[in-house]
Amino acid sequence: MSMSVIRAAEIKIAEAKKNGLVKGPVHLGVGQEAIAVGVSKNLRNTDRIFGAHRSHSHILGVDNDLHKLFAEVLGRNTGFSAGMGGSMHLASKSKGFLGSVPIVTGTVPLALGAGLASKLQKSGDIAISYLGDGATEEGVFHESLNFARVSNIPILFVVENNLFSSHMHMSLRQPLNTINRFAKAHEIETKLVDGNDVVEIYRTSSEFIRKMRLKPEPYLIEAITYRWFGHVDWREDIDVGVARSKKDLLNWKKRDPIKRLSDAMINKKIWTIEKQHTLDSKVDELIDENWEKALKDDFPDRKSLLDNVYKYD
């Protein structure tokens, strides 16, 4: 159900952005839901999780409060960040999601520090750093891999390789189209997985996380996937990049992680089409209920505009 909820929530946000109801930019991960869901099923509230600018799925994977997400995107004071952060500045400390920011690789060293703190505290908790393929071209990513390895930090780097950094295909930016070679260069155990197969992601992350809790050390998962929407907002971006085409998009939609899971369960006779329809209806009701609730919430008080900008003694 988690993947379906995330998918429906992002489509709702996309529609609202297109209609002008959402004012700030929204970076959507429709088509990539399996990654966050597969990893999150192995986490506990005391783990330290960090996202990036495309992190609706990451926070909903551990905190399914749709009302808070919708309220935040709509700028209401009941949102995850009290309406001050919008789509890209999300946090749910009680659930272990410590933050997402739009600065590329901005949270990678933060996750590294959180993992180091966990190791020093001997808590058995781990850090999760979600990042995209474009982030691997920033120097701090490589510095973080090196420090994680030499210091044996319990951190799992989860690279969501959707092949595009903004609008530029990976073939135009790197000599190879995979990222796990960077982990190998730093002697970090890694695995390349199908990012649209939630079961494979769950099993791989389960294995790595189990090892990390027993013995602090870093791991890296590279999940190959594809975002249905473009870099930002509701557009498909099939007319701005030299390698993103309608044909490619349609082919990737055939690998829909939600439909693949549903079809597989139906084939094994542990799920039915009727149950799928019932689930879809339930999800639609959940989305509408929380969206309408968020729309009725208040905006932050104007007097609070500078509350988090300056620190007064």
C-alpha positions as CSV (number, residue, x, y, z in Angstrom):
1,M,0.0,0.0,0.0
2,S,2.9,2.4,0.8
3,M,3.9,2.7,-2.9
4,S,0.4,3.4,-4.0
5,V,0.0,6.1,-1.3
6,I,3.2,7.8,-2.4
7,R,2.3,7.6,-6.0
8,A,-1.2,9.0,-5.5
9,A,0.1,11.8,-3.2
10,E,2.7,12.9,-5.8
11,I,0.2,12.9,-8.6
12,K,-2.1,15.0,-6.4
13,I,0.7,17.5,-5.8
14,A,1.6,17.5,-9.5
15,E,-2.0,18.4,-10.4
16,A,-2.2,21.1,-7.8
17,K,1.1,22.6,-9.1
18,K,-0.2,22.6,-12.6
19,N,-3.4,24.3,-11.5
20,G,-1.5,27.0,-9.6
21,L,-2.6,25.9,-6.1
22,V,0.9,25.0,-5.1
23,K,3.2,27.9,-5.4
24,G,6.7,26.6,-4.8
25,P,8.6,24.1,-7.0
26,V,8.0,20.4,-6.5
27,H,10.4,17.7,-7.5
28,L,8.5,14.5,-8.0
29,G,9.6,10.9,-8.0
30,V,6.7,9.2,-9.6
31,G,8.0,5.8,-10.8
32,Q,10.7,5.6,-8.2
33,E,8.5,4.6,-5.2
34,A,10.0,1.1,-4.7
35,I,13.3,2.4,-3.5
36,A,12.2,4.3,-0.4
37,V,9.6,1.8,0.4
38,G,12.0,-1.2,0.1
39,V,14.6,0.5,2.3
40,S,12.2,1.9,4.9
41,K,10.7,-1.4,5.8
42,N,14.1,-2.3,7.4
43,L,14.4,0.9,9.5
44,R,13.5,1.9,13.0
45,N,12.6,5.3,14.4
46,T,16.0,5.9,15.9
47,D,17.9,5.5,12.7
48,R,19.1,8.7,11.0
49,I,17.6,9.3,7.5
50,F,18.5,12.1,5.2
51,G,17.0,13.0,1.8
52,A,17.6,15.5,-0.9
53,H,15.3,17.7,-3.1
54,R,13.2,14.8,-4.4
55,S,12.2,13.3,-1.0
56,H,8.4,12.9,-0.7
57,S,8.8,9.2,-0.9
58,H,11.7,9.1,1.6
59,I,9.7,10.9,4.3
60,L,6.4,9.0,3.6
61,G,8.3,5.8,3.7
62,V,8.9,6.3,7.4
63,D,6.1,8.7,8.3
64,N,2.9,8.2,6.4
65,D,1.3,11.4,7.6
66,L,-0.2,12.6,4.3
67,H,-1.8,15.6,6.0
68,K,1.5,17.0,7.1
69,L,3.1,16.5,3.7
70,F,0.2,18.2,1.9
71,A,0.1,21.0,4.5
72,E,3.8,21.6,4.0
73,V,3.6,21.7,0.2
74,L,0.6,24.1,0.5
75,G,2.5,26.3,3.0
76,R,0.2,25.6,5.9
77,N,1.4,25.9,9.5
78,T,0.5,22.2,10.2
79,G,3.1,20.9,7.8
80,F,6.2,18.9,8.5
81,S,8.2,22.1,8.7
82,A,5.3,24.4,9.9
83,G,4.7,25.6,6.4
84,M,8.2,27.2,6.2
85,G,10.0,24.6,4.1
86,G,7.8,23.6,1.2
87,S,8.4,20.5,-0.9
88,M,12.2,20.4,-0.5
89,H,12.7,21.1,3.3
90,L,11.1,18.2,5.1
91,A,11.7,16.6,8.4
92,S,10.1,14.2,10.9
93,K,12.5,13.8,13.8
94,S,10.2,11.4,15.7
95,K,10.4,9.0,12.8
96,G,14.1,9.4,12.1
97,F,13.8,11.5,9.0
98,L,16.2,14.3,9.9
99,G,16.0,16.4,6.9
100,S,16.0,17.1,3.1
101,V,17.5,20.1,1.3
102,P,17.7,21.2,-2.3
103,I,21.5,21.7,-2.2
104,V,22.9,18.8,-4.2
105,T,24.8,16.5,-1.8
106,G,24.0,18.9,1.0
107,T,22.8,16.1,3.3
108,V,25.4,13.5,2.4
109,P,28.0,14.7,4.9
110,L,25.2,15.3,7.4
111,A,24.2,11.7,7.2
112,L,27.9,10.8,7.5
113,G,28.1,12.7,10.8
114,A,24.9,11.2,12.1
115,G,26.3,7.7,11.3
116,L,29.5,8.6,13.1
117,A,27.5,9.8,16.2
118,S,25.6,6.5,16.2
119,K,28.9,4.6,16.1
120,L,30.3,6.6,19.0
121,Q,27.1,6.2,21.0
122,K,27.1,2.4,20.3
123,S,23.4,2.6,19.7
124,G,23.2,0.1,16.9
125,D,21.4,2.8,14.8
126,I,22.4,3.5,11.3
127,A,22.4,6.4,8.9
128,I,20.7,6.5,5.5
129,S,21.8,8.9,2.8
130,Y,19.5,9.1,-0.2
131,L,21.0,10.8,-3.3
132,G,20.7,10.9,-7.0
133,D,23.2,10.1,-9.8
134,G,23.9,13.8,-10.3
135,A,25.0,14.1,-6.7
136,T,27.8,11.6,-7.3
137,E,29.5,14.2,-9.4
138,E,30.1,16.5,-6.4
139,G,33.4,16.2,-4.6
140,V,31.8,15.9,-1.1
141,F,30.3,12.6,-2.2
142,H,33.7,11.1,-2.8
143,E,35.1,12.6,0.3
144,S,32.2,11.1,2.2
145,L,32.8,7.6,0.8
146,N,36.4,7.8,1.7
147,F,35.7,9.0,5.3
148,A,33.0,6.4,5.7
149,R,35.3,3.6,4.7
150,V,38.4,4.6,6.7
151,S,36.3,5.4,9.8
152,N,33.9,2.4,9.4
153,I,30.8,4.4,9.7
154,P,27.4,2.6,9.7
155,I,25.9,4.5,6.7
156,L,24.0,3.1,3.8
157,F,24.3,5.3,0.7
158,V,21.2,4.8,-1.5
159,V,21.8,6.1,-5.0
160,E,18.6,6.5,-7.0
161,N,20.1,6.4,-10.5
162,N,17.3,7.7,-12.8
163,L,19.9,8.4,-15.5
164,F,19.2,12.2,-15.5
165,S,20.8,15.0,-13.6
166,S,18.2,17.7,-14.1
167,H,17.9,17.5,-17.9
168,M,21.2,15.9,-18.9
169,H,21.5,12.2,-19.5
170,M,24.2,10.3,-17.8
171,S,25.9,9.4,-21.1
172,L,26.8,13.1,-21.5
173,R,28.2,13.5,-18.1
174,Q,30.1,10.3,-17.2
175,P,32.1,7.6,-19.1
176,L,29.9,4.8,-17.6
177,N,26.3,4.7,-16.7
178,T,26.6,3.1,-13.3
179,I,27.7,4.6,-10.0
180,N,28.7,1.5,-7.9
181,R,32.2,1.7,-9.3
182,F,32.9,4.6,-7.0
183,A,32.0,2.4,-4.0
184,K,34.3,-0.3,-5.2
185,A,37.2,2.2,-5.5
186,H,36.8,2.9,-1.8
187,E,36.5,-0.8,-0.8
188,I,32.8,-0.3,0.1
189,E,30.5,-3.3,-0.4
190,T,27.9,-2.4,-3.0
191,K,25.2,-3.9,-5.1
192,L,23.5,-2.8,-8.3
193,V,19.7,-3.5,-8.1
194,D,16.6,-3.0,-10.2
195,G,15.1,0.2,-8.6
196,N,11.7,-0.8,-9.8
197,D,11.6,-4.1,-7.9
198,V,10.6,-3.4,-4.3
199,V,11.3,-7.0,-3.3
200,E,14.9,-6.9,-4.5
201,I,15.5,-3.5,-2.8
202,Y,14.0,-4.8,0.4
203,R,16.1,-7.9,0.5
204,T,19.3,-6.1,-0.4
205,S,18.8,-3.3,2.1
206,S,17.8,-5.9,4.7
207,E,21.1,-7.7,4.3
208,F,23.2,-4.6,4.4
209,I,21.4,-3.1,7.3
210,R,21.6,-6.3,9.3
211,K,25.4,-6.4,8.8
212,M,25.7,-2.7,9.7
213,R,23.9,-3.1,13.0
214,L,26.3,-6.0,13.9
215,K,29.5,-4.3,12.7
216,P,29.7,-0.6,11.8
217,E,30.8,-0.1,8.2
218,P,29.4,1.6,5.1
219,Y,27.5,0.1,2.2
220,L,26.1,1.4,-1.1
221,I,23.1,0.4,-3.1
222,E,22.7,1.7,-6.6
223,A,19.1,1.4,-7.8
224,I,18.4,1.9,-11.5
225,T,15.1,3.6,-12.0
226,Y,13.4,6.4,-14.0
227,R,11.2,9.3,-13.0
228,W,8.0,9.7,-15.0
229,F,7.8,13.5,-14.5
230,G,10.7,15.8,-15.5
231,H,13.2,17.4,-13.2
232,V,10.7,19.8,-11.6
233,D,6.9,20.1,-11.4
234,W,4.4,18.2,-13.6
235,R,6.1,18.4,-17.0
236,E,7.5,15.3,-18.7
237,D,10.6,17.1,-20.1
238,I,10.6,15.0,-23.3
239,D,11.4,18.0,-25.3
240,V,14.3,19.6,-23.4
241,G,16.9,16.8,-23.2
242,V,18.7,15.0,-26.0
243,A,18.1,11.6,-24.6
244,R,14.7,11.8,-22.9
245,S,12.0,10.7,-25.3
246,K,8.4,9.7,-25.3
247,K,9.4,6.2,-26.3
248,D,11.8,5.8,-23.4
249,L,9.2,7.1,-21.0
250,L,6.6,4.7,-22.2
251,N,9.0,1.8,-22.0
252,W,9.9,2.7,-18.4
253,K,6.2,3.0,-17.5
254,K,5.9,-0.7,-18.5
255,R,8.3,-1.4,-15.6
256,D,5.9,0.4,-13.1
257,P,7.0,-0.9,-9.7
258,I,3.5,-0.9,-8.4
259,K,1.9,-2.8,-11.2
260,R,4.8,-5.2,-11.3
261,L,4.3,-6.1,-7.6
262,S,0.5,-6.4,-8.0
263,D,0.8,-8.6,-11.1
264,A,3.4,-10.8,-9.4
265,M,1.2,-11.3,-6.4
266,I,-1.8,-12.0,-8.6
267,N,0.2,-14.6,-10.6
268,K,1.1,-16.3,-7.3
269,K,-2.5,-16.2,-6.2
270,I,-1.8,-14.2,-3.1
271,W,-3.6,-11.1,-4.4
272,T,-6.5,-10.5,-6.7
273,I,-7.6,-7.8,-9.2
274,E,-10.6,-7.1,-7.0
275,K,-8.4,-6.5,-4.0
276,Q,-6.3,-4.1,-6.1
277,H,-9.3,-2.1,-7.1
278,T,-10.4,-2.0,-3.4
279,L,-7.0,-0.8,-2.4
280,D,-6.9,1.9,-5.2
281,S,-10.3,3.2,-4.0
282,K,-9.1,3.3,-0.4
283,V,-6.0,5.2,-1.4
284,D,-8.0,7.7,-3.4
285,E,-10.2,8.4,-0.4
286,L,-7.2,8.8,1.9
287,I,-5.6,11.3,-0.5
288,D,-8.8,13.4,-0.9
289,E,-9.5,13.4,2.8
290,N,-6.0,14.6,3.8
291,W,-5.8,17.1,0.9
292,E,-9.1,18.7,1.9
293,K,-8.0,18.8,5.5
294,A,-4.7,20.5,4.6
295,L,-6.5,23.1,2.5
296,K,-8.5,24.2,5.5
297,D,-5.5,24.8,7.7
298,D,-4.0,28.2,8.4
299,F,-1.0,29.8,6.9
300,P,1.9,30.7,9.3
301,D,1.4,33.9,11.1
302,R,3.2,36.8,9.4
303,K,4.8,37.7,12.7
304,S,6.7,34.4,12.5
305,L,8.4,35.3,9.2
306,L,11.8,36.0,10.7
307,D,11.6,33.6,13.7
308,N,14.0,31.1,12.1
309,V,16.3,33.6,10.3
310,Y,18.1,35.4,13.0
311,K,19.2,34.3,16.5
312,Y,18.9,36.9,19.2
313,D,20.8,36.7,22.5
